[in-house]
Amino acid sequence: MDEPNNTGTPESHDGAPQAQPESTGEFKAADFQQVAHTSNGDGTGAGPNLDVIMDVPVTLSLEVGRASMSVGQLLGLSQGAVVELDRGAGEPLDVIVNGALVAHGEIVIVNDKFGIRLTDVLAPAEHGSDDRKAG
């Protein structure tokens, strides 16, 4: 039986390196096991058990707007400079989770801190990556 050495080249039991077989350019599809669905806790038995991912951290961010400028314009900014964004006052903000747009909302103040009131939660099929408005 061949055993790989620390270089990844197979060796026979006597320690002599063996030649690698030439690739024929053919590929074999990988075989994967089906994931069994378990009860989701409501008694229907449908759907995967999501309890295992409930503690996975995600990053939620709010986008007020974007602006495009040249490097020269960027380097010309100083304290007190105002940059006009592409979003009008009063328009809903984008709620982005791990780079994907998932909702829209408006800024609120809660106990002297900013918060967001969700005004529109997108269906999963509508979720898009954060580069949807680049530029």
C-alpha positions, -999 to 999 in steps of 0.1 A, spaced: 0 0 0 13 35 -9 18 61 18 23 98 10 55 113 22 58 149 35 61 162 -1 29 146 -13 47 121 -36 35 85 -29 62 61 -16 62 23 -16 69 4 16 106 4 7 108 42 7 114 46 -30 93 73 -47 68 62 -72 60 80 -105 27 99 -106 2 85 -132 -4 109 -160 -37 128 -161 -61 117 -188 -81 149 -185 -112 129 -173 -129 138 -141 -151 118 -119 -180 135 -101 -177 136 -63 -201 114 -43 -218 133 -15 -241 119 12 -276 133 14 -282 155 44 -311 142 65 -338 166 74 -348 167 110 -378 181 129 -379 219 131 -396 218 165 -431 225 153 -441 188 150 -442 188 112 -409 171 108 -401 194 78 -370 214 73 -334 212 87 -326 217 123 -313 253 124 -305 252 162 -268 245 154 -263 278 136 -283 301 159 -251 313 177 -231 320 146 -222 357 145 -231 379 115 -222 415 107 -252 439 102 -245 473 88 -265 502 75 -257 521 44 -267 558 43 -255 563 7 -224 563 -16 -203 588 -34 -178 584 -62 -147 607 -66 -112 606 -79 -82 600 -58 -73 636 -62 -107 647 -49 -104 623 -20 -69 637 -11 -83 672 -13 -109 665 15 -102 681 48 -119 685 82 -153 701 77 -156 690 40 -191 679 29 -195 649 6 -228 646 -12 -242 611 -12 -264 594 -39 -294 589 -16 -319 616 -8 -329 627 27 -358 607 39 -351 577 17 -348 543 36 -314 530 45 -301 497 32 -297 470 59 -268 447 49 -260 414 66 -226 398 57 -225 418 25 -260 410 13 -289 435 12 -317 420 34 -339 449 43 -346 487 43 -352 509 73 -351 542 89 -329 556 117 -344 558 152 -329 569 186 -331 543 214 -317 553 248 -294 579 233 -281 554 207 -289 550 170 -311 521 160 -330 511 129 -367 505 123 -371 479 96 -396 491 70 -392 464 44 -377 430 48 -367 414 15 -376 378 5 -346 355 4 -348 355 -35 -344 393 -34 -312 393 -13 -283 407 -32 -246 413 -26 -234 447 -14 -219 456 -48 -254 462 -63 -249 499 -64 -211 503 -69 -203 536 -84 
